[in-house]
Amino acid sequence: MSLGMSAVEMLRSADYVVPTFEGEPRLVKPPMLHWVQASLFQLGGPNEMLARLPAAASTFVSLLLVAWIGWRRFGVEGSAWAAVTFLTFPLVVLIARIGTLDALLSVHVLAVLALDLVQHDHKELERSGVIGLLLGLAFLVKGPVGVVLPLAMILAGRTATGREVMPSMKTVLTTAGALLAVVLPWGLVFVRRVGGANVLRLLRTETIDRAASGTAHVEHWWYYLAVCLVAFLPWAGPL
């Protein structure tokens, strides 16, 4: 439970800008999960249940969002199938039980996708502002991936359904402004503490280098195929 330990150290040091692990700076990911866990530990004391609670709660909300998106696109039957499929993935159950970033990231990504589906139900700028806030929170969970992933999924979904792909400039500026309003208060202090050169090096390592040369967990291709088959049982065949 290294993430939980980082939250404990954050709570003890009262340093909410730069997470640490065993006293050393932990710069790989932003501090959102540490903030949530530290807040829970402050209320109930450090324990395993509270460390896992953010992931479990996020997965439950993700289930509701998946069901809603299924209902929006495919009606009641589609909603039921989407919820059942999602809930029976071993990967989903595993992520819900361990205190990692992925469940917290998923709920923000699904919320952004859900808002994109209601573009005709709300004023464009209001919806864009909320999407920007969610993208900012997703960035605080897992860095640039939290922004790029939902935007790529929106682009793919709009292209597949024949919807207008490119938003207006006003929409882009509203979304970007809301995102920056969430990220900059922490980001500016973080850059000042860590140093601009180190932040640029970190961003390069976590984005360009990982995309070009892989991660520290490189395995043979068949290893990941086996992981996918197990993770998506019992639906791996139909998928």
Buried (B, 14 or more C-beta within 10 A) or exposed (E): BEBBBBBBBBBEEEBBEBBBBEEEEBBEBBBBBBBBBBEBBEEEEBEEEBBBBBBBBBBBBBBEBBBBBBBEEEEEEBBBEBBBBBBEBEBBEBBBEBBBBBBBBBBBBBBBBBBBBEBEEEEBBEBBBBBBBBBBBBBBBBBEBBBBBBBEBBEEBBEEEEEEEEBEEEBEBBBBEBBBEBBEEBBEEBBEEBEEEBBEBBEEEBBEEEEEEEEEEEEEEEEEEEEEEEBBEEEEEEE
